[in-house]
């Protein structure tokens, strides 16, 4: 690798580590570590949320899916995501901002426990769901790190995972969510410039969008279809995932919903949905990069790749100068690390705060809780790295499994819980168990043990988990007695203010 490439990468990583170390100086309590103390402004929140969504798997995976499947995987994972993200803001951002200012809630299980009568079962089940989903998601990010290290640096897969994971631990372990949000701001800026430039350049090389579509149709007409006639990307899989996961449970993933707890006040929410969706557009443009690469590979201009997710790294090495390659590698690393850091913090908090401390009742001081949260975060990273030594065929496919698992496990109890006062803790427990069993455990088994003959195929298992969880929550809640919730006390007072005192004349 050229010295100039290394210089560009080192400069980028130096900035990220410096931001992380600066954030560490601002962290003195679990509130600082998990929800950024008194909160953050609209730009940092917007960039932080989208930076966490647009992961390394998202960038490498979108390019790989464009190369291998055309539009189908994009439609499945992104088709209704813009609307889903907007709906999540309107349904969840305001109430979660309010309760974060009035109650010591730092995690999604904290929110759900507050909503469902301080139920220990709800807290522990949701903590388990966050820990399980975070582990799956970290495996996806490590797979993306592996592709970067092996393709661009020529390292072994093990060395790639060790270096990539070590960098994330270095800059994020001390600063927690504050480090994640600040670095996400910087990293998304770098990533957006990279993806937009690359997409425009590649599409122009094949004759614009019309030329791209014409040439893709000549390769395989199904590449331009929103779903394929059969197989993994049949409509039963694509559409039901897009609707039930991408639209109706989008913020069930904790790296989005917990960011709402970092919003400083209600006044800054107004423009965040628009800013976030605008930023989101940049990242998904990577699909066109992969499609344009496929056209040029078929024409013999660029080399074909054995693994579709290697498209982006291979393209960088083929077309650009060493220093520019370094900047582009930094941009892809930005995408990887901007999600990995969020799940590192979430996984440690789920195990220590939500399961051990508040679930089993183990007494921990604030300092002890922070120490153990950091320790467990590193251990989860190690486990995810070991699992990622056998990477998946399509990174974006596994990311869809991870996202769907979290959506099925946590989406219904959060969405209906925050907006439907009739939901009960018994309904929440039933929904969590259902979501974990179908969206979490069974979905994972379908990717491993039952990979050759998935259960419920071709229907999407995550979407089935979301639907089943919603149904269980509604039915069980209606069959059990209504229960008061501390979450709604403030909103009730806002709707029915106390009458003014009557003064006798």
DAZIZI-V642308 format. One line per field, one symbol per residue. ss: DSSP state (H for helix, E for strand, C for the rest). psi: psi as a letter, one per 40 degrees, with the letter a starting at -180 (. if undefined). A space follows every 10 residues. Layout:
BEGIN
ss->???
psi->???
END
This chain:
BEGIN
ss->CCHHHHHHHH HHHHHHHHHH HHHHCCCCCH HHHHHCCCCE CHHHHHHHHH HHHCCHHHHH HHHHHHHHHC CHHHHHHHCC HHHHHHHHHH HHHHHHHHHH HHCCCCCHHH HHHHHCCCCH HHHHHHHHHH HHHHHHHHHH HHHHHHHHHH HHHCCCHHHH HHHHHHHHHH HHCCCHHHHH HHHHHHHHHH HHHHHHHHHH HHHHHCCHHH HHHHHHHHHC HHHHCCCECC HHHEHHHHHH HHHHHCCCCH HHCHHHHHHH HHECCHHHCC CHHHHHHHHH HHHHCHHHHH HHHHHHHHCC CCCCCCCHHH HHHHHHHHHC CHHHHHHHHH HHHHHHHHHH HHHHHHHHHH HHHHHHHCCC CCCCCHHHHH HHHHHHHHHH HHHHHHHCCC CCCCHHHHHH HHHHHHHHHH HHHHHHHHHC CCCCHHHHHH HHHHHHHHHH HHHHHHHCCC CCCCCCCCCC HHHHHHHHHH HHHHHHHHHC CCCCCHHHHH HHHHHCCCCC CCCCC
psi->hidddddddd dddddddddd ddddeeheid ddddefbeii iddddddddd dddgiddddd ddddddddeb eddddddede dddddddddd dddddddddd eeigheiddd dddddfffhd dddddddddd dddddddddd dddddddddd ddeeiidddd dddddddddd edddeadddd dddddddddd dddddddddd dddddefadd dddddddddh dddeidiidi adfidddddd dddddddefd edhdeddddd eehdiddedd eddddddddd dddeeddddd ddddddddee diiiidhdee ddddddddei iddddddddd dddddddedd dddddddddd ddddddcede fhhhiddddd dddddddddd dddddddeeg iidhdddddd dddddddddd ddddddddeh eehidddddd dddddddddc ddddddecdf ddgiheieih dddddddddd ddddddddei iiiihddedd dddddgihii ihhi.
END
